[in-house]
Amino acid sequence: MNKAIVWSQANCQYCETAISVLKARGVEVEVRKLGEGTWTKEDLIKAVPTARSVPQIFVDDVYVGGYHSLVDTLQ
């Protein structure tokens, strides 16, 4: 694992925990926080059409899913 993209939003504990877990493993993390900057919910839906919550995580350009899927992937 070299790089991850984490779609997140403010006050999301699972988002922050996913980011921390990835960084602790030395993974470069790009955070795409909805509502801050240029990222919108529409951008998230374009990337993950089935997304209904955050975080939505990609690792090395492969869609992983949410926080629990990330944890399962890392085990």
TORRO-602791 format. One record per residue (C-alpha): residue in three letters; chain; x, y, z. Coordinates in Angstrom, 3 decimals. Example, Ala and Ser with C-alpha at 12.3 -4.5 7.8 and 13.67 -1.06 7.14 Angstrom:
TORRO-602791
+-----+---+----------+----------+----------+
|   r | c |       c1 |       c2 |       c3 |
+-----+---+----------+----------+----------+
| ALA | A |   12.300 |   -4.500 |    7.800 |
| SER | A |   13.670 |   -1.060 |    7.140 |
+-----+---+----------+----------+----------+
END
This chain:
TORRO-602791
+-----+---+----------+----------+----------+
|   r | c |       c1 |       c2 |       c3 |
+-----+---+----------+----------+----------+
| MET | A |    0.000 |    0.000 |    0.000 |
| ASN | A |    1.453 |    3.289 |   -1.101 |
| LYS | A |   -1.355 |    5.810 |   -1.502 |
| ALA | A |   -4.960 |    6.111 |   -0.358 |
| ILE | A |   -7.845 |    8.440 |   -1.072 |
| VAL | A |  -10.337 |    8.856 |    1.744 |
| TRP | A |  -13.614 |   10.628 |    1.039 |
| SER | A |  -14.746 |   12.109 |    4.340 |
| GLN | A |  -16.698 |   14.873 |    6.020 |
| ALA | A |  -16.431 |   16.952 |    9.183 |
| ASN | A |  -17.132 |   15.246 |   12.512 |
| CYS | A |  -16.809 |   11.723 |   11.110 |
| GLN | A |  -15.034 |    9.506 |   13.632 |
| TYR | A |  -14.749 |    6.559 |   11.237 |
| CYS | A |  -13.151 |    8.891 |    8.669 |
| GLU | A |  -10.560 |   10.161 |   11.147 |
| THR | A |   -9.822 |    6.651 |   12.406 |
| ALA | A |   -9.364 |    5.315 |    8.845 |
| ILE | A |   -6.981 |    8.169 |    8.047 |
| SER | A |   -5.003 |    7.512 |   11.243 |
| VAL | A |   -4.767 |    3.764 |   10.570 |
| LEU | A |   -3.509 |    4.342 |    7.040 |
| LYS | A |   -0.960 |    6.964 |    8.089 |
| ALA | A |    0.286 |    4.702 |   10.900 |
| ARG | A |    1.061 |    2.108 |    8.211 |
| GLY | A |    3.065 |    4.679 |    6.258 |
| VAL | A |    0.450 |    5.157 |    3.542 |
| GLU | A |    0.252 |    8.567 |    1.860 |
| VAL | A |   -3.345 |    9.730 |    2.369 |
| GLU | A |   -5.270 |   12.216 |    0.243 |
| VAL | A |   -8.322 |   13.377 |    2.169 |
| ARG | A |  -11.260 |   14.568 |    0.077 |
| LYS | A |  -13.457 |   16.272 |    2.650 |
| LEU | A |  -16.974 |   16.969 |    1.405 |
| GLY | A |  -18.164 |   20.533 |    1.810 |
| GLU | A |  -14.664 |   21.901 |    2.291 |
| GLY | A |  -12.739 |   23.151 |   -0.680 |
| THR | A |  -13.748 |   21.801 |   -4.053 |
| TRP | A |  -15.131 |   18.351 |   -3.171 |
| THR | A |  -18.889 |   17.839 |   -3.346 |
| LYS | A |  -21.314 |   14.992 |   -2.736 |
| GLU | A |  -21.748 |   14.814 |   -6.518 |
| ASP | A |  -17.988 |   14.225 |   -6.895 |
| LEU | A |  -18.218 |   11.352 |   -4.422 |
| ILE | A |  -21.159 |    9.804 |   -6.287 |
| LYS | A |  -19.186 |   10.003 |   -9.544 |
| ALA | A |  -16.324 |    8.112 |   -7.877 |
| VAL | A |  -18.533 |    5.650 |   -5.967 |
| PRO | A |  -22.069 |    5.517 |   -7.403 |
| THR | A |  -23.322 |    3.329 |   -4.544 |
| ALA | A |  -21.924 |    5.552 |   -1.761 |
| ARG | A |  -24.433 |    6.449 |    0.927 |
| SER | A |  -22.004 |    7.311 |    3.714 |
| VAL | A |  -18.396 |    8.209 |    4.427 |
| PRO | A |  -15.647 |    7.253 |    4.586 |
| GLN | A |  -15.260 |    5.834 |    1.117 |
| ILE | A |  -11.717 |    4.568 |    0.674 |
| PHE | A |   -9.488 |    3.769 |   -2.292 |
| VAL | A |   -6.063 |    2.186 |   -1.790 |
| ASP | A |   -3.616 |    2.211 |   -4.691 |
| ASP | A |   -6.514 |    3.174 |   -7.010 |
| VAL | A |   -8.583 |    0.136 |   -5.924 |
| TYR | A |  -11.931 |    0.745 |   -4.235 |
| VAL | A |  -11.959 |   -0.745 |   -0.728 |
| GLY | A |  -15.230 |    0.586 |    0.687 |
| GLY | A |  -15.868 |    2.002 |    4.138 |
| TYR | A |  -13.972 |    1.795 |    7.411 |
| HIS | A |  -14.945 |   -1.789 |    8.243 |
| SER | A |  -13.934 |   -2.956 |    4.777 |
| LEU | A |  -10.585 |   -1.244 |    5.255 |
| VAL | A |  -10.040 |   -3.065 |    8.543 |
| ASP | A |  -10.932 |   -6.387 |    6.890 |
| THR | A |   -8.502 |   -5.626 |    4.045 |
| LEU | A |   -5.668 |   -4.851 |    6.458 |
| GLN | A |   -5.981 |   -8.107 |    8.407 |
+-----+---+----------+----------+----------+
END
